Amino acid sequence: MLEKASKKLNFEFYHFPLNNGSSVEYFLYYLINSQAVLTNSYHGTVFSIIFNNPFISICSDPRKARFNTLGNLFNVSERLFTLKNEINFDLLIKPLNIDYDILKKERRRSINFLKKNLKSKFNR
């Protein structure tokens, strides 16, 4: 799949398996510095949105629900594929159109969740 996208778009792709023992910093470095992201990782999808990187996510059926929730929230459902779909690699050169007010709201909600739950965990 990477080879097909690379030939079509004339991009240089890097394969970054998440289970190779690499650090989170290394993972984020590549995402931040990517021209585009082709991922099967939910977190790769989330960080692509946060870093405003064009992306395509290929999700397996068991994980599709949370990918769909994310796709609907940020209006990027056209970038979510399964292996059964024909993948539109041209989306890797199409800029994202994210409502960053929603992103800010979700970021605040996440921070509040972490503060509340970490506080209760450590104040026992």
C-alpha positions as CSV (number, residue, x, y, z in Angstrom):
1,M,0.0,0.0,0.0
2,L,2.8,2.4,0.8
3,E,4.5,1.7,-2.5
4,K,1.3,2.4,-4.4
5,A,0.8,5.7,-2.6
6,S,4.4,6.6,-3.0
7,K,4.4,6.1,-6.8
8,K,1.1,7.9,-7.2
9,L,2.0,11.0,-5.3
10,N,5.8,10.9,-5.6
11,F,6.2,11.0,-1.8
12,E,8.9,9.4,0.2
13,F,7.3,7.2,2.9
14,Y,8.6,5.9,6.2
15,H,7.2,2.9,7.8
16,F,6.9,3.3,11.5
17,P,5.7,0.2,13.3
18,L,4.3,1.1,16.7
19,N,5.5,-2.2,18.3
20,N,9.1,-1.7,17.5
21,G,10.0,-0.3,20.9
22,S,10.4,3.2,19.7
23,S,9.7,6.1,22.0
24,V,6.6,8.2,22.0
25,E,8.9,11.2,21.2
26,Y,10.2,9.4,18.1
27,F,6.6,8.7,17.0
28,L,5.5,12.3,17.5
29,Y,8.6,13.6,15.8
30,Y,7.7,11.8,12.6
31,L,4.1,12.8,12.8
32,I,4.9,16.5,13.4
33,N,7.4,16.6,10.5
34,S,5.3,14.6,8.0
35,Q,4.0,16.1,4.8
36,A,1.1,13.5,5.0
37,V,0.3,10.5,7.1
38,L,-1.0,7.1,6.0
39,T,-1.9,5.2,9.2
40,N,-3.8,2.3,10.7
41,S,-3.4,3.8,14.2
42,Y,-6.2,5.7,16.0
43,H,-3.5,7.8,17.7
44,G,-1.8,8.4,14.4
45,T,-5.2,9.7,13.2
46,V,-5.7,11.9,16.2
47,F,-2.2,13.4,16.1
48,S,-2.6,14.0,12.3
49,I,-5.6,16.1,13.1
50,I,-3.9,18.0,16.0
51,F,-0.8,18.7,13.8
52,N,-2.9,19.6,10.8
53,N,-1.3,16.9,8.6
54,P,-3.3,15.5,5.6
55,F,-3.9,11.8,6.4
56,I,-5.6,8.6,5.4
57,S,-6.5,6.1,8.1
58,I,-7.1,2.5,7.4
59,C,-9.0,1.0,10.2
60,S,-9.9,-2.6,10.8
61,D,-13.6,-3.4,11.4
62,P,-13.4,-4.0,15.1
63,R,-11.9,-0.6,15.7
64,K,-14.1,1.2,13.2
65,A,-16.5,2.7,15.8
66,R,-14.0,5.0,17.5
67,F,-12.5,6.0,14.1
68,N,-16.1,6.9,12.9
69,T,-16.7,8.9,16.1
70,L,-13.5,10.9,15.4
71,G,-14.3,11.2,11.7
72,N,-17.8,12.6,12.4
73,L,-16.6,15.0,15.1
74,F,-13.9,16.6,12.9
75,N,-15.7,16.1,9.6
76,V,-12.9,13.9,8.2
77,S,-14.9,10.7,7.5
78,E,-13.8,10.7,3.8
79,R,-10.3,10.0,5.0
80,L,-11.3,6.8,6.9
81,F,-11.0,3.5,5.0
82,T,-11.1,-0.2,5.6
83,L,-9.1,-2.6,3.5
84,K,-12.3,-3.4,1.7
85,N,-12.6,0.1,0.3
86,E,-10.7,1.6,-2.7
87,I,-8.4,4.1,-1.1
88,N,-8.3,7.6,-2.5
89,F,-4.6,8.5,-2.0
90,D,-5.2,12.0,-3.5
91,L,-6.5,12.9,0.0
92,L,-2.9,12.9,1.2
93,I,-2.3,16.1,-0.8
94,K,-5.7,17.7,0.2
95,P,-5.3,20.0,3.2
96,L,-7.5,19.4,6.2
97,N,-10.4,21.6,7.0
98,I,-10.6,21.2,10.7
99,D,-12.9,23.3,13.0
100,Y,-10.2,24.2,15.5
101,D,-12.9,25.5,18.0
102,I,-14.0,21.8,18.3
103,L,-10.4,20.8,18.7
104,K,-9.9,23.3,21.5
105,K,-13.1,22.2,23.2
106,E,-12.1,18.5,23.0
107,R,-8.6,19.4,24.3
108,R,-10.2,21.2,27.3
109,R,-12.5,18.3,27.9
110,S,-9.6,15.8,27.9
111,I,-7.5,17.9,30.2
112,N,-10.4,18.2,32.7
113,F,-10.9,14.4,32.5
114,L,-7.2,13.7,33.2
115,K,-7.1,16.3,36.1
116,K,-10.2,14.8,37.7
117,N,-9.2,11.2,37.3
118,L,-5.5,11.7,38.2
119,K,-6.5,13.7,41.3
120,S,-8.8,11.0,42.5
121,K,-6.2,8.3,41.8
122,F,-3.5,10.0,43.8
123,N,-5.6,11.4,46.7
124,R,-6.7,8.1,48.1
